[in-house]
Amino acid sequence: MPVERLEGQNLRSKQGFSILIYGEPGIGKTTLLGTLPVGKTLILDVEAGLYVLEHSGHHYIKLSQGISQLDEVYIKIKTNYKDDYDDFSQYEFIAIDSLTELYKWFQFYYLEKSGREHFNRDIYGKAAQKLREYLRNFRNLTHDGKHIIFTALQTQMDLSSDGASEVRKTYPYLSEGFTQEVAQLMDLVGHLEIISRIKNVRGIRFEDNGVYFAKSRVDGLDKWEPADLTKLFTKLLQWRVEKIKREEVEENESCED
């Protein structure tokens, strides 16, 4: 199912969306990325889990050569690099699988750079700052019309304030103290869940229920959206065009008054 190209009369309609999808190991996050449009999607593989998409026709890059390779790929995406072998201008969807593994990647990078044998607070802090830098860089590609999709594992956080009772909530698994900041940078944060184990149906929750963190800056999403990113983006783009049209009508009416 192709993603519809929905044109608005305002430049806002050309800005991409940023989405973070998280869930437990084996829930199907990488498989979910396979529902993005083939030929228009570039998947950056950090956790070496793309074997499930080997015959899907998707284009992907295994990030196995360190930060320099990640920098090179980012620049090529940003500049729509094109030569006889590569054409980065064709990619409307950029997926990073996963942020959790990317954070671990940075941890080992700074551990090796420090010459130490064990992690310490300084290494964790530098890794978190590096993750913040790259996440913002890739998220900001939405200003160039790219749609950015991140995946992450999940973790539980203790939200107790008085210490009297334990209140735990599930969040994307990133660096401590950075998880909620990352979530606020995204347009949407969804939790991938199994809706029906009998029928093996998965859905993406974009409605925070107090147990699983979720958020959406888009009105009109269902409690459960199908685990199909092409359908989701078609819905998001349609919502944006309709929103812009409503705002234009309201602005014209205001001018007439």
C-alpha positions as CSV (number, residue, x, y, z in Angstrom):
1,M,0.0,0.0,0.0
2,P,1.7,3.2,-1.1
3,V,1.9,6.2,1.2
4,E,-0.2,8.9,-0.4
5,R,1.5,12.2,-1.3
6,L,-0.8,14.7,0.3
7,E,0.0,18.2,-0.8
8,G,-1.0,21.2,1.4
9,Q,-0.7,24.9,0.4
10,N,1.6,25.6,3.4
11,L,5.2,24.6,3.9
12,R,4.2,22.9,7.2
13,S,2.6,20.1,5.1
14,K,6.1,19.2,3.9
15,Q,7.7,18.7,7.3
16,G,8.2,15.1,8.3
17,F,7.1,13.3,11.5
18,S,9.4,11.9,14.2
19,I,8.2,8.7,15.8
20,L,9.7,6.5,18.6
21,I,8.3,2.9,18.8
22,Y,9.4,0.8,21.8
23,G,8.5,-2.5,23.2
24,E,9.8,-5.7,24.8
25,P,12.5,-7.9,23.1
26,G,11.1,-10.0,20.3
27,I,7.8,-8.1,20.1
28,G,8.4,-7.3,16.4
29,K,9.9,-3.8,16.3
30,T,12.2,-4.6,13.4
31,T,9.5,-6.5,11.6
32,L,7.3,-3.4,12.0
33,L,10.0,-1.3,10.2
34,G,9.4,-3.7,7.3
35,T,5.9,-2.2,6.8
36,L,7.5,1.1,5.6
37,P,7.4,1.7,1.8
38,V,10.1,-0.3,0.0
39,G,12.4,1.8,-2.1
40,K,11.7,5.0,-0.1
41,T,13.0,3.7,3.2
42,L,16.6,3.5,4.6
43,I,17.1,1.5,7.8
44,L,20.2,2.0,9.9
45,D,20.9,-1.2,11.7
46,V,22.7,-0.8,15.0
47,E,21.7,-4.1,16.7
48,A,22.3,-6.5,13.8
49,G,18.7,-7.7,13.9
50,L,17.7,-7.0,10.3
51,Y,18.0,-10.7,9.2
52,V,14.1,-10.7,9.4
53,L,14.1,-8.1,6.5
54,E,16.8,-9.7,4.4
55,H,14.4,-10.6,1.6
56,S,12.0,-7.7,2.0
57,G,13.6,-5.4,-0.6
58,H,14.4,-2.8,1.9
59,H,17.6,-0.8,1.8
60,Y,19.6,-0.9,5.0
61,I,23.1,-0.1,6.3
62,K,24.8,-2.1,9.0
63,L,26.6,0.4,11.3
64,S,29.6,-1.7,12.1
65,Q,32.4,0.9,11.5
66,G,31.9,3.2,14.4
67,I,30.9,6.9,14.7
68,S,32.7,7.9,11.6
69,Q,30.4,5.7,9.5
70,L,27.3,7.1,11.3
71,D,28.5,10.7,10.6
72,E,29.1,9.8,6.9
73,V,25.6,8.3,6.6
74,Y,24.0,11.3,8.3
75,I,25.7,13.8,6.0
76,K,24.6,11.8,2.9
77,I,21.0,11.7,4.1
78,K,21.1,15.4,5.0
79,T,22.5,16.5,1.6
80,N,20.6,14.0,-0.5
81,Y,23.9,12.6,-1.7
82,K,23.9,10.9,-5.1
83,D,26.6,9.2,-7.2
84,D,26.8,6.2,-9.6
85,Y,26.2,3.8,-6.8
86,D,24.1,5.5,-4.1
87,D,21.1,7.8,-4.3
88,F,20.1,9.1,-0.8
89,S,17.5,11.5,-2.3
90,Q,15.1,8.6,-2.8
91,Y,14.7,8.1,1.0
92,E,11.6,9.7,2.6
93,F,11.7,7.4,5.6
94,I,14.8,7.0,7.8
95,A,14.7,4.4,10.6
96,I,17.2,3.7,13.3
97,D,17.1,0.3,14.9
98,S,17.6,0.9,17.8
99,L,18.3,3.8,20.1
100,T,18.9,1.5,23.0
101,E,21.7,-0.3,21.2
102,L,23.0,3.0,19.9
103,Y,23.4,4.2,23.5
104,K,25.3,1.0,24.4
105,W,27.4,1.6,21.3
106,F,28.4,5.0,22.6
107,Q,29.1,3.6,26.1
108,F,31.7,1.1,24.7
109,Y,33.1,3.8,22.5
110,Y,33.9,6.1,25.5
111,L,35.0,3.1,27.6
112,E,37.6,2.2,25.0
113,K,38.6,5.8,24.6
114,S,39.1,6.2,28.3
115,G,41.4,3.2,28.6
116,R,39.5,2.0,31.6
117,E,38.3,-1.6,32.2
118,H,34.9,-0.6,33.7
119,F,32.2,1.9,33.1
120,N,31.8,4.9,35.4
121,R,29.6,7.9,35.7
122,D,31.7,10.0,33.4
123,I,31.4,7.4,30.6
124,Y,27.7,7.1,31.0
125,G,27.3,10.9,30.9
126,K,29.4,11.3,27.7
127,A,27.5,8.4,26.1
128,A,24.2,10.1,27.0
129,Q,25.3,13.4,25.6
130,K,26.5,11.8,22.3
131,L,23.1,10.0,22.0
132,R,21.3,13.3,22.6
133,E,23.4,14.9,19.9
134,Y,22.7,12.3,17.2
135,L,19.1,12.0,18.2
136,R,18.5,15.7,17.7
137,N,20.4,15.7,14.4
138,F,18.3,12.9,13.0
139,R,15.1,14.2,14.5
140,N,15.8,17.6,12.8
141,L,15.8,15.9,9.4
142,T,12.0,16.3,9.6
143,H,12.6,19.9,8.7
144,D,13.9,18.6,5.4
145,G,10.8,16.6,4.8
146,K,12.1,13.3,6.1
147,H,10.1,11.0,8.3
148,I,12.3,9.6,11.1
149,I,11.5,6.4,13.0
150,F,13.4,5.2,16.0
151,T,13.0,2.0,17.9
152,A,13.9,1.2,21.5
153,L,13.6,-1.5,24.1
154,Q,11.4,-0.9,27.1
155,T,12.2,-0.5,30.8
156,Q,10.3,0.2,34.0
157,M,10.9,3.3,36.0
158,D,10.0,4.0,39.6
159,L,7.7,7.0,39.8
160,S,7.2,6.9,43.6
161,S,7.5,10.3,45.2
162,D,6.9,9.7,48.9
163,G,8.5,6.3,49.2
164,A,5.3,4.8,50.7
165,S,4.2,2.8,47.7
166,E,5.9,1.7,44.6
167,V,4.6,3.2,41.4
168,R,6.2,1.8,38.2
169,K,5.6,2.8,34.6
170,T,7.1,1.4,31.4
171,Y,9.2,3.8,29.2
172,P,11.6,3.5,26.3
173,Y,14.9,2.1,27.5
174,L,17.5,4.8,27.2
175,S,19.9,6.5,29.6
176,E,18.6,7.3,33.0
177,G,17.3,10.9,33.2
178,F,17.2,11.2,29.5
179,T,14.3,8.9,28.6
180,Q,11.5,11.5,29.2
181,E,13.5,14.2,27.4
182,V,13.8,12.0,24.4
183,A,10.1,11.3,24.4
184,Q,9.3,15.0,24.4
185,L,11.4,15.5,21.3
186,M,9.2,13.1,19.4
187,D,5.9,13.9,17.6
188,L,4.7,10.5,18.6
189,V,5.8,7.8,21.0
190,G,4.1,4.4,20.7
191,H,4.3,1.2,22.6
192,L,4.1,-1.9,20.4
193,E,1.9,-4.6,22.1
194,I,0.2,-7.8,21.4
195,I,-3.6,-7.1,21.2
196,S,-4.6,-10.7,20.6
197,R,-2.4,-13.6,21.3
198,I,-4.9,-16.0,19.8
199,K,-4.9,-14.2,16.5
200,N,-1.3,-12.9,16.9
201,V,-2.4,-9.4,16.3
202,R,-0.1,-6.5,17.2
203,G,-1.0,-2.8,17.7
204,I,0.8,0.4,18.5
205,R,-0.6,2.3,21.6
206,F,-0.3,6.1,21.3
207,E,-2.5,6.7,24.3
208,D,-0.8,6.8,27.7
209,N,-2.7,4.6,30.1
210,G,-0.6,5.1,33.2
211,V,1.1,1.8,32.8
212,Y,2.8,2.4,29.4
213,F,4.1,5.8,28.4
214,A,2.8,7.0,25.1
215,K,2.2,10.4,23.5
216,S,0.9,11.9,20.3
217,R,0.8,15.5,19.0
218,V,-1.8,14.3,16.4
219,D,-5.5,14.3,17.1
220,G,-7.7,11.5,15.8
221,L,-5.5,8.5,16.3
222,D,-7.2,5.4,17.6
223,K,-6.3,3.9,20.9
224,W,-4.7,1.1,18.9
225,E,-3.2,1.8,15.5
226,P,-2.5,-1.2,13.3
227,A,1.1,-2.4,13.3
228,D,1.6,-1.0,9.8
229,L,3.7,2.1,9.4
230,T,2.6,2.8,5.8
231,K,-1.0,3.0,7.0
232,L,0.0,5.1,10.0
233,F,2.0,7.7,7.9
234,T,-0.9,8.0,5.4
235,K,-3.2,8.8,8.3
236,L,-0.7,11.3,9.8
237,L,-0.2,13.1,6.5
238,Q,-4.0,13.3,5.9
239,W,-4.5,14.7,9.4
240,R,-1.8,17.4,8.7
241,V,-3.4,18.5,5.4
242,E,-6.9,18.7,7.0
243,K,-5.5,20.6,9.9
244,I,-3.8,23.2,7.7
245,K,-7.0,23.6,5.6
246,R,-9.0,24.2,8.8
247,E,-6.5,26.8,10.0
248,E,-6.6,28.5,6.6
249,V,-10.4,28.7,6.7
250,E,-10.3,30.1,10.2
251,E,-7.7,32.7,9.2
252,N,-9.7,33.8,6.1
253,E,-12.8,34.1,8.3
254,S,-10.9,36.2,10.8
255,C,-9.7,38.5,8.1
256,E,-13.2,39.0,6.7
257,D,-14.4,40.0,10.2
